[in-house]
Amino acid sequence: MTVNDISPTLGWDDVYIVTTRDGSNTLYSRKFDALYHSAFGAVGESKHVFVQSGLSTQQNKPSISILEFGFGTGLNAFLAYLFSLKHHIEIHYTGIEAHPITQPIAAKLEYPEYLGCTEEKEIFERMHTRTEMEVEKFHFKLIPTIMALEAHMAFDCIFFDAFAPGAQPELWAQPMFDLLFRVTSSGGCIVTYCAQGEARRRMEAAGFSVERIPGPPGKREMLRGNKPQ
Ligand SMILES: C[S@@+](CC[C@H](N)C(=O)[O-])C[C@H]1O[C@@H](n2cnc3c(N)ncnc32)[C@H](O)[C@@H]1O
């Protein structure tokens, strides 16, 4: 199955490229009037929020399963792939994306070039043309909607990377966090760049034990919710 089979893709009429303060690129969505990453640094934010504060806290496990809400440019998925290569750890990544971008747009973001791993460029680009693939110890899957999750699924780390509550309030409502809590494994966590009190309270109401931790450049704090063992 290819990405085009699951939902209509976004083109240059829908998004354009913006270079952020750390020199890495991101996209601006005209529909949601929002950037896909922080203007202070796309790669800096992704590494700090999702890799260092989320994925790496689960490194004690023999294999790690990740669920990302908002696959977007694929930057977080690609960083998770690089993490799997570097640490020789099995990762099962599932991304949810309702509005995939085209592969030519993904290529223009030049993440492999920015990250100094052009030898992995083909893998990054394949993430935008395939809904499933396996490379070394990395298992990749893309699904179009959260409704495609099955009741038995459990993830060690949730990358919650929806557009901000102001742009898509329905994605930050209580039912979303209740569902995400149900699919988080015991001892697993959810991370988000957002530090808003309302999001924290909803994560807590769902059952997570929530910490405010230092945020990426340009943001004082972010949230990590832990599911008890
Ligand atoms: C902040 S961006 C994600 C950035 C992404 N994590 C990355 O590394 O590039 C939010 C993403 O959520 C997607 N999105 C918006 N509404 C959605 C929905 N109802 N279901 C799934 N994805 C959605 C958008 O298309 C966008 O790609």
PDBQT file of the ligand as one rigid body, heavy atoms in Angstrom, charges set to zero:
ROOT
HETATM    1  C1  LIG A 301       2.772  19.561  14.421  1.00  0.00    +0.000 C 
HETATM    2  S1  LIG A 301       2.511  18.628  12.958  1.00  0.00    +0.000 S 
HETATM    3  C2  LIG A 301       3.439  17.155  13.249  1.00  0.00    +0.000 C 
HETATM    4  C3  LIG A 301       4.931  17.302  13.028  1.00  0.00    +0.000 C 
HETATM    5  C4  LIG A 301       5.608  15.957  12.912  1.00  0.00    +0.000 C 
HETATM    6  N1  LIG A 301       5.604  15.220  14.134  1.00  0.00    +0.000 N 
HETATM    7  C5  LIG A 301       6.987  16.065  12.326  1.00  0.00    +0.000 C 
HETATM    8  O1  LIG A 301       7.953  15.511  12.873  1.00  0.00    +0.000 OA
HETATM    9  O2  LIG A 301       7.076  16.677  11.272  1.00  0.00    +0.000 OA
HETATM   10  C6  LIG A 301       0.850  18.014  13.221  1.00  0.00    +0.000 C 
HETATM   11  C7  LIG A 301       0.437  16.941  12.210  1.00  0.00    +0.000 C 
HETATM   12  O3  LIG A 301      -0.843  16.421  12.590  1.00  0.00    +0.000 OA
HETATM   13  C8  LIG A 301      -1.571  16.126  11.398  1.00  0.00    +0.000 C 
HETATM   14  N2  LIG A 301      -2.997  16.056  11.711  1.00  0.00    +0.000 N 
HETATM   15  C9  LIG A 301      -3.889  17.069  11.847  1.00  0.00    +0.000 A 
HETATM   16  N3  LIG A 301      -5.109  16.594  12.172  1.00  0.00    +0.000 NA
HETATM   17  C10 LIG A 301      -4.989  15.254  12.254  1.00  0.00    +0.000 A 
HETATM   18  C11 LIG A 301      -5.903  14.204  12.581  1.00  0.00    +0.000 A 
HETATM   19  N4  LIG A 301      -7.181  14.455  12.893  1.00  0.00    +0.000 N 
HETATM   20  N5  LIG A 301      -5.446  12.928  12.570  1.00  0.00    +0.000 NA
HETATM   21  C12 LIG A 301      -4.160  12.675  12.260  1.00  0.00    +0.000 A 
HETATM   22  N6  LIG A 301      -3.231  13.628  11.953  1.00  0.00    +0.000 NA
HETATM   23  C13 LIG A 301      -3.646  14.901  11.957  1.00  0.00    +0.000 A 
HETATM   24  C14 LIG A 301      -1.197  17.274  10.491  1.00  0.00    +0.000 C 
HETATM   25  O4  LIG A 301      -1.465  16.958   9.141  1.00  0.00    +0.000 OA
HETATM   26  C15 LIG A 301       0.292  17.437  10.789  1.00  0.00    +0.000 C 
HETATM   27  O5  LIG A 301       1.050  16.632   9.934  1.00  0.00    +0.000 OA
ENDROOT
TORSDOF 0
